[in-house]
Amino acid sequence: MKKDKIQLGYEVIVENGPVAKPVALEFWKSPADHDKWTHTTPFKYMADALVGLSVFKLNEFLKSPLVCPRLNYNFCAEAWRALDPHFELFQRTAARVNSLKEFAPKADAKEAEILENSLRDIITHAQKPWGLDLKEIIAIIDAVSHFENKSGKHLIYNFGLSFSKDFTEKLLELFSCLFHLRALVALDHNAHTQDATFEAVKVDAISDYLPKPDYVVHDALLYLNFKRLSHPFAQQRGDVRMDKLLVSPLQKAFEQHTHNAYWLVEQLPKNFLNSFNQAELEEALYLVQTDWLLGSEAGVLFKIREELYGLEYGYEKIFWHDLENKPHSPASNLSICCEIEEQDLFGGHSAA
C-alpha cells in the first residue's frame, strides 16, 4: 500500500425506524473484505471518507497495522485535517473566539477538568477493536447535563469553557464522525425517495443547530434593554420587595421563554456588549452566534450532543421533523468503501 493512497472500508450498522438509526461503525479488517468491493472515489462532500477517517483517527485500536493493514495512520490524520471543513472553520474562527474567551465568564477549572475526564472516558470505552459503539457514546448526554446542573452554566453561547488541545481535537473528530454519519443516512434515505422535491432531507452545519439566529438577536436586544433599564432602578430603590415583585419575575420569564437569547447576553463579556451602538450590536450578536458554534469548545460539544439526541431518539425527532409520522421500514446496513489519494487533499494537485 502506497503512503499516498488509502482504502477505507466499513459497515454502518443500523436499526429500523422512520429513518435508519445508526448504532455502530465496524471497520473491515480482512483484505478479502476489501477485495470483494470496488473502491470508488469519495462522494462529492466526502461524507463517506470523513466518517471513516474520523473514526480511524479517534480509535486507538485501529491504529495498529495488524488490525487495519491497508491504512496508514499518518496519511489518514493528514487527510482528515485537510478534508474536514469543520476542522478548518474551527481554526479560522479561533482568533475571534479567543478574544471573547479572554473576558467571558470562565467555567470553574475543576469542573471543566472533571467534564473533560468524564467525556474522555466515555469516548475511550466506546472504542472497540472493530470500530465504534455509538450506543455507548450517547452517555455524553448525561455527562454534559451533570456539568450544566452542577455549574449553573449552559453550553449554549458559552465562551468560558476550555479543554486541553488534544481533547479539543478529539471532540472535533467525534463531531466530524457524527455529522457526516447523518449525511450518509440522508444520502441513503434520499436515494429511496419517490419524489426528492418534497421528500428529500438535508444536513446543514449551521441551521441544524441554530435554526433562527435572527430571532435570537431580536430577543437578546430586548432582554439587554430590560437589564439596562432595570439596573439603575434596582440600585436606587430601597425596598427589596420591588425586585421580588417586578424585576426577578421578568428576568425569569426571559430565561424561560427566550432561553437562547437570555444566555447569549449572560454568557458574553459586558465590555463586548457595551462596545457597539444599537445597529452594530445587532450584527455583532448575529455573527457571534456562528463564531461560538463553529469555533468554541462548547459549540463543538453542543453540536455533538444534538447529534447524539438524533441517535438516541431518531433523526426524525431532532432534525427531520417532516418524517416523524413516517412508518417504520426495514433498514439495511450501509457498506461503505472508498479510496482517497493524495491529490484529493490538495484540490487535485499532488504534493511534491
Contacts in CASP RR format, 6 or more apart in sequence:
PFRMAT RR
TARGET T0000
AUTHOR 0000-0000-0000
METHOD contacts of the structure
MODEL  1
MKKDKIQLGYEVIVENGPVAKPVALEFWKSPADHDKWTHTTPFKYMADAL
VGLSVFKLNEFLKSPLVCPRLNYNFCAEAWRALDPHFELFQRTAARVNSL
KEFAPKADAKEAEILENSLRDIITHAQKPWGLDLKEIIAIIDAVSHFENK
SGKHLIYNFGLSFSKDFTEKLLELFSCLFHLRALVALDHNAHTQDATFEA
VKVDAISDYLPKPDYVVHDALLYLNFKRLSHPFAQQRGDVRMDKLLVSPL
QKAFEQHTHNAYWLVEQLPKNFLNSFNQAELEEALYLVQTDWLLGSEAGV
LFKIREELYGLEYGYEKIFWHDLENKPHSPASNLSICCEIEEQDLFGGHS
AA
1 7 0 8 1.000
1 69 0 8 1.000
1 70 0 8 1.000
1 72 0 8 1.000
3 72 0 8 1.000
3 74 0 8 1.000
3 75 0 8 1.000
4 75 0 8 1.000
4 341 0 8 1.000
4 342 0 8 1.000
4 350 0 8 1.000
5 339 0 8 1.000
5 340 0 8 1.000
5 341 0 8 1.000
5 342 0 8 1.000
6 70 0 8 1.000
6 71 0 8 1.000
6 72 0 8 1.000
6 75 0 8 1.000
6 76 0 8 1.000
6 79 0 8 1.000
6 339 0 8 1.000
6 340 0 8 1.000
7 34 0 8 1.000
7 39 0 8 1.000
7 70 0 8 1.000
7 71 0 8 1.000
7 337 0 8 1.000
7 338 0 8 1.000
7 339 0 8 1.000
8 48 0 8 1.000
8 49 0 8 1.000
8 52 0 8 1.000
8 53 0 8 1.000
8 56 0 8 1.000
8 71 0 8 1.000
8 336 0 8 1.000
8 337 0 8 1.000
8 338 0 8 1.000
8 339 0 8 1.000
8 340 0 8 1.000
9 27 0 8 1.000
9 28 0 8 1.000
9 33 0 8 1.000
9 34 0 8 1.000
9 37 0 8 1.000
9 39 0 8 1.000
9 52 0 8 1.000
9 335 0 8 1.000
9 336 0 8 1.000
9 337 0 8 1.000
9 338 0 8 1.000
10 25 0 8 1.000
10 26 0 8 1.000
10 27 0 8 1.000
10 28 0 8 1.000
10 51 0 8 1.000
10 52 0 8 1.000
10 55 0 8 1.000
10 131 0 8 1.000
10 336 0 8 1.000
11 25 0 8 1.000
11 26 0 8 1.000
11 28 0 8 1.000
11 333 0 8 1.000
11 334 0 8 1.000
11 335 0 8 1.000
11 336 0 8 1.000
12 22 0 8 1.000
12 24 0 8 1.000
12 25 0 8 1.000
12 51 0 8 1.000
12 181 0 8 1.000
12 184 0 8 1.000
12 185 0 8 1.000
12 333 0 8 1.000
12 334 0 8 1.000
12 336 0 8 1.000
13 22 0 8 1.000
13 23 0 8 1.000
13 24 0 8 1.000
13 25 0 8 1.000
13 26 0 8 1.000
13 333 0 8 1.000
14 20 0 8 1.000
14 21 0 8 1.000
14 22 0 8 1.000
14 23 0 8 1.000
14 185 0 8 1.000
14 331 0 8 1.000
14 332 0 8 1.000
14 333 0 8 1.000
14 334 0 8 1.000
15 21 0 8 1.000
15 23 0 8 1.000
15 331 0 8 1.000
16 328 0 8 1.000
16 329 0 8 1.000
16 330 0 8 1.000
16 331 0 8 1.000
17 314 0 8 1.000
17 328 0 8 1.000
17 329 0 8 1.000
17 331 0 8 1.000
18 314 0 8 1.000
18 316 0 8 1.000
18 323 0 8 1.000
18 324 0 8 1.000
18 325 0 8 1.000
18 326 0 8 1.000
18 327 0 8 1.000
18 328 0 8 1.000
18 329 0 8 1.000
19 185 0 8 1.000
19 189 0 8 1.000
19 201 0 8 1.000
19 314 0 8 1.000
19 315 0 8 1.000
19 316 0 8 1.000
19 320 0 8 1.000
19 323 0 8 1.000
19 326 0 8 1.000
20 185 0 8 1.000
20 188 0 8 1.000
20 189 0 8 1.000
20 331 0 8 1.000
20 332 0 8 1.000
20 334 0 8 1.000
21 311 0 8 1.000
21 314 0 8 1.000
21 315 0 8 1.000
21 331 0 8 1.000
22 134 0 8 1.000
22 181 0 8 1.000
22 185 0 8 1.000
22 311 0 8 1.000
23 133 0 8 1.000
23 134 0 8 1.000
23 135 0 8 1.000
23 311 0 8 1.000
24 131 0 8 1.000
24 132 0 8 1.000
24 133 0 8 1.000
24 134 0 8 1.000
24 135 0 8 1.000
25 51 0 8 1.000
25 52 0 8 1.000
25 55 0 8 1.000
25 131 0 8 1.000
25 132 0 8 1.000
25 134 0 8 1.000
25 177 0 8 1.000
25 181 0 8 1.000
26 130 0 8 1.000
26 131 0 8 1.000
27 52 0 8 1.000
27 55 0 8 1.000
27 56 0 8 1.000
27 62 0 8 1.000
27 67 0 8 1.000
27 68 0 8 1.000
27 130 0 8 1.000
27 131 0 8 1.000
28 34 0 8 1.000
28 337 0 8 1.000
29 67 0 8 1.000
29 68 0 8 1.000
29 130 0 8 1.000
31 69 0 8 1.000
31 70 0 8 1.000
34 70 0 8 1.000
34 337 0 8 1.000
37 335 0 8 1.000
37 337 0 8 1.000
38 337 0 8 1.000
39 337 0 8 1.000
39 338 0 8 1.000
39 339 0 8 1.000
40 337 0 8 1.000
40 338 0 8 1.000
40 339 0 8 1.000
41 338 0 8 1.000
41 339 0 8 1.000
41 344 0 8 1.000
42 48 0 8 1.000
42 49 0 8 1.000
42 338 0 8 1.000
42 340 0 8 1.000
42 344 0 8 1.000
43 49 0 8 1.000
43 187 0 8 1.000
43 338 0 8 1.000
45 183 0 8 1.000
46 83 0 8 1.000
46 84 0 8 1.000
46 180 0 8 1.000
47 180 0 8 1.000
47 181 0 8 1.000
47 183 0 8 1.000
47 184 0 8 1.000
47 187 0 8 1.000
48 180 0 8 1.000
48 184 0 8 1.000
48 336 0 8 1.000
48 338 0 8 1.000
49 79 0 8 1.000
49 83 0 8 1.000
49 338 0 8 1.000
49 340 0 8 1.000
49 344 0 8 1.000
50 80 0 8 1.000
50 83 0 8 1.000
50 84 0 8 1.000
50 176 0 8 1.000
50 177 0 8 1.000
50 180 0 8 1.000
51 176 0 8 1.000
51 177 0 8 1.000
51 180 0 8 1.000
51 181 0 8 1.000
51 184 0 8 1.000
51 336 0 8 1.000
52 177 0 8 1.000
52 336 0 8 1.000
53 76 0 8 1.000
53 79 0 8 1.000
53 80 0 8 1.000
53 83 0 8 1.000
53 84 0 8 1.000
53 176 0 8 1.000
53 340 0 8 1.000
54 80 0 8 1.000
54 84 0 8 1.000
54 173 0 8 1.000
54 174 0 8 1.000
54 176 0 8 1.000
54 177 0 8 1.000
54 180 0 8 1.000
55 62 0 8 1.000
55 131 0 8 1.000
55 132 0 8 1.000
55 177 0 8 1.000
56 62 0 8 1.000
56 63 0 8 1.000
56 68 0 8 1.000
56 71 0 8 1.000
56 73 0 8 1.000
56 76 0 8 1.000
57 73 0 8 1.000
57 76 0 8 1.000
57 77 0 8 1.000
57 80 0 8 1.000
57 173 0 8 1.000
58 123 0 8 1.000
58 127 0 8 1.000
58 132 0 8 1.000
58 170 0 8 1.000
58 173 0 8 1.000
58 174 0 8 1.000
58 177 0 8 1.000
59 127 0 8 1.000
59 128 0 8 1.000
59 131 0 8 1.000
59 132 0 8 1.000
60 124 0 8 1.000
60 127 0 8 1.000
61 67 0 8 1.000
61 127 0 8 1.000
61 128 0 8 1.000
61 129 0 8 1.000
61 131 0 8 1.000
62 68 0 8 1.000
62 71 0 8 1.000
62 131 0 8 1.000
63 73 0 8 1.000
67 129 0 8 1.000
75 342 0 8 1.000
78 345 0 8 1.000
79 340 0 8 1.000
79 344 0 8 1.000
79 345 0 8 1.000
80 87 0 8 1.000
80 173 0 8 1.000
80 176 0 8 1.000
81 87 0 8 1.000
82 345 0 8 1.000
82 346 0 8 1.000
83 340 0 8 1.000
83 344 0 8 1.000
83 345 0 8 1.000
84 172 0 8 1.000
84 176 0 8 1.000
85 205 0 8 1.000
86 172 0 8 1.000
86 175 0 8 1.000
86 176 0 8 1.000
86 179 0 8 1.000
86 205 0 8 1.000
86 294 0 8 1.000
87 172 0 8 1.000
87 176 0 8 1.000
89 294 0 8 1.000
89 295 0 8 1.000
90 172 0 8 1.000
90 294 0 8 1.000
90 295 0 8 1.000
90 300 0 8 1.000
92 294 0 8 1.000
93 291 0 8 1.000
93 294 0 8 1.000
93 295 0 8 1.000
94 295 0 8 1.000
96 291 0 8 1.000
97 159 0 8 1.000
97 291 0 8 1.000
97 292 0 8 1.000
97 295 0 8 1.000
97 296 0 8 1.000
100 159 0 8 1.000
100 268 0 8 1.000
100 269 0 8 1.000
100 272 0 8 1.000
100 288 0 8 1.000
100 291 0 8 1.000
101 159 0 8 1.000
101 160 0 8 1.000
101 162 0 8 1.000
101 296 0 8 1.000
103 269 0 8 1.000
103 271 0 8 1.000
103 272 0 8 1.000
104 158 0 8 1.000
104 159 0 8 1.000
104 160 0 8 1.000
104 267 0 8 1.000
104 268 0 8 1.000
104 269 0 8 1.000
105 153 0 8 1.000
105 160 0 8 1.000
105 266 0 8 1.000
105 267 0 8 1.000
105 269 0 8 1.000
106 160 0 8 1.000
107 151 0 8 1.000
107 153 0 8 1.000
107 158 0 8 1.000
107 160 0 8 1.000
107 161 0 8 1.000
107 162 0 8 1.000
108 151 0 8 1.000
111 147 0 8 1.000
111 150 0 8 1.000
111 151 0 8 1.000
112 161 0 8 1.000
112 162 0 8 1.000
112 163 0 8 1.000
114 147 0 8 1.000
115 143 0 8 1.000
115 144 0 8 1.000
115 147 0 8 1.000
116 163 0 8 1.000
116 164 0 8 1.000
116 167 0 8 1.000
118 143 0 8 1.000
118 146 0 8 1.000
119 140 0 8 1.000
119 143 0 8 1.000
119 167 0 8 1.000
119 171 0 8 1.000
119 301 0 8 1.000
120 167 0 8 1.000
120 170 0 8 1.000
122 136 0 8 1.000
122 137 0 8 1.000
122 139 0 8 1.000
122 140 0 8 1.000
122 143 0 8 1.000
123 137 0 8 1.000
123 140 0 8 1.000
123 170 0 8 1.000
123 174 0 8 1.000
125 136 0 8 1.000
126 132 0 8 1.000
126 133 0 8 1.000
126 134 0 8 1.000
126 136 0 8 1.000
126 137 0 8 1.000
132 177 0 8 1.000
134 311 0 8 1.000
135 311 0 8 1.000
137 174 0 8 1.000
137 308 0 8 1.000
137 311 0 8 1.000
138 308 0 8 1.000
138 311 0 8 1.000
138 312 0 8 1.000
140 304 0 8 1.000
140 305 0 8 1.000
140 308 0 8 1.000
141 305 0 8 1.000
141 308 0 8 1.000
141 309 0 8 1.000
141 312 0 8 1.000
144 155 0 8 1.000
144 301 0 8 1.000
144 305 0 8 1.000
148 154 0 8 1.000
148 155 0 8 1.000
153 161 0 8 1.000
153 267 0 8 1.000
154 263 0 8 1.000
154 267 0 8 1.000
155 161 0 8 1.000
155 298 0 8 1.000
155 299 0 8 1.000
155 301 0 8 1.000
155 302 0 8 1.000
155 305 0 8 1.000
156 259 0 8 1.000
156 260 0 8 1.000
156 263 0 8 1.000
156 264 0 8 1.000
156 267 0 8 1.000
156 298 0 8 1.000
156 302 0 8 1.000
157 260 0 8 1.000
157 263 0 8 1.000
157 264 0 8 1.000
157 267 0 8 1.000
157 268 0 8 1.000
157 288 0 8 1.000
157 289 0 8 1.000
157 292 0 8 1.000
157 298 0 8 1.000
158 263 0 8 1.000
158 267 0 8 1.000
158 292 0 8 1.000
158 296 0 8 1.000
158 298 0 8 1.000
158 299 0 8 1.000
159 267 0 8 1.000
159 268 0 8 1.000
159 292 0 8 1.000
159 296 0 8 1.000
159 298 0 8 1.000
160 267 0 8 1.000
160 298 0 8 1.000
161 296 0 8 1.000
161 297 0 8 1.000
161 298 0 8 1.000
161 301 0 8 1.000
162 297 0 8 1.000
163 171 0 8 1.000
163 297 0 8 1.000
168 297 0 8 1.000
168 300 0 8 1.000
171 297 0 8 1.000
171 300 0 8 1.000
171 301 0 8 1.000
171 304 0 8 1.000
172 300 0 8 1.000
174 304 0 8 1.000
175 300 0 8 1.000
175 303 0 8 1.000
175 304 0 8 1.000
175 307 0 8 1.000
178 304 0 8 1.000
178 307 0 8 1.000
178 308 0 8 1.000
178 311 0 8 1.000
179 203 0 8 1.000
179 205 0 8 1.000
179 303 0 8 1.000
179 307 0 8 1.000
181 307 0 8 1.000
182 203 0 8 1.000
182 307 0 8 1.000
182 310 0 8 1.000
182 315 0 8 1.000
182 319 0 8 1.000
183 203 0 8 1.000
184 334 0 8 1.000
184 336 0 8 1.000
185 315 0 8 1.000
185 334 0 8 1.000
186 201 0 8 1.000
186 202 0 8 1.000
186 203 0 8 1.000
188 334 0 8 1.000
189 200 0 8 1.000
189 201 0 8 1.000
190 196 0 8 1.000
190 199 0 8 1.000
190 200 0 8 1.000
190 201 0 8 1.000
193 199 0 8 1.000
193 200 0 8 1.000
201 315 0 8 1.000
201 319 0 8 1.000
201 320 0 8 1.000
201 322 0 8 1.000
201 323 0 8 1.000
203 319 0 8 1.000
205 294 0 8 1.000
206 290 0 8 1.000
206 293 0 8 1.000
208 306 0 8 1.000
208 319 0 8 1.000
209 293 0 8 1.000
209 302 0 8 1.000
209 303 0 8 1.000
209 306 0 8 1.000
210 216 0 8 1.000
210 289 0 8 1.000
210 290 0 8 1.000
210 293 0 8 1.000
213 286 0 8 1.000
213 289 0 8 1.000
213 290 0 8 1.000
214 286 0 8 1.000
216 258 0 8 1.000
216 260 0 8 1.000
216 261 0 8 1.000
216 264 0 8 1.000
216 285 0 8 1.000
216 289 0 8 1.000
217 261 0 8 1.000
217 282 0 8 1.000
217 285 0 8 1.000
217 286 0 8 1.000
217 289 0 8 1.000
218 261 0 8 1.000
219 254 0 8 1.000
219 258 0 8 1.000
219 260 0 8 1.000
219 261 0 8 1.000
219 262 0 8 1.000
220 258 0 8 1.000
220 261 0 8 1.000
220 262 0 8 1.000
220 264 0 8 1.000
220 265 0 8 1.000
220 285 0 8 1.000
221 278 0 8 1.000
221 281 0 8 1.000
221 282 0 8 1.000
221 285 0 8 1.000
222 258 0 8 1.000
222 261 0 8 1.000
223 254 0 8 1.000
223 258 0 8 1.000
223 261 0 8 1.000
223 262 0 8 1.000
223 265 0 8 1.000
224 265 0 8 1.000
224 273 0 8 1.000
224 281 0 8 1.000
226 250 0 8 1.000
226 251 0 8 1.000
226 254 0 8 1.000
227 265 0 8 1.000
230 247 0 8 1.000
230 250 0 8 1.000
230 251 0 8 1.000
233 242 0 8 1.000
233 247 0 8 1.000
234 243 0 8 1.000
234 247 0 8 1.000
237 243 0 8 1.000
254 261 0 8 1.000
254 262 0 8 1.000
255 262 0 8 1.000
264 285 0 8 1.000
264 288 0 8 1.000
264 289 0 8 1.000
265 273 0 8 1.000
268 288 0 8 1.000
272 284 0 8 1.000
272 288 0 8 1.000
273 281 0 8 1.000
276 284 0 8 1.000
292 298 0 8 1.000
292 299 0 8 1.000
293 299 0 8 1.000
293 302 0 8 1.000
293 303 0 8 1.000
306 318 0 8 1.000
309 317 0 8 1.000
309 318 0 8 1.000
310 317 0 8 1.000
310 318 0 8 1.000
310 319 0 8 1.000
315 323 0 8 1.000
316 322 0 8 1.000
316 323 0 8 1.000
316 324 0 8 1.000
316 326 0 8 1.000
317 324 0 8 1.000
341 350 0 8 1.000
342 350 0 8 1.000
342 351 0 8 1.000
343 349 0 8 1.000
343 350 0 8 1.000
345 351 0 8 1.000
END
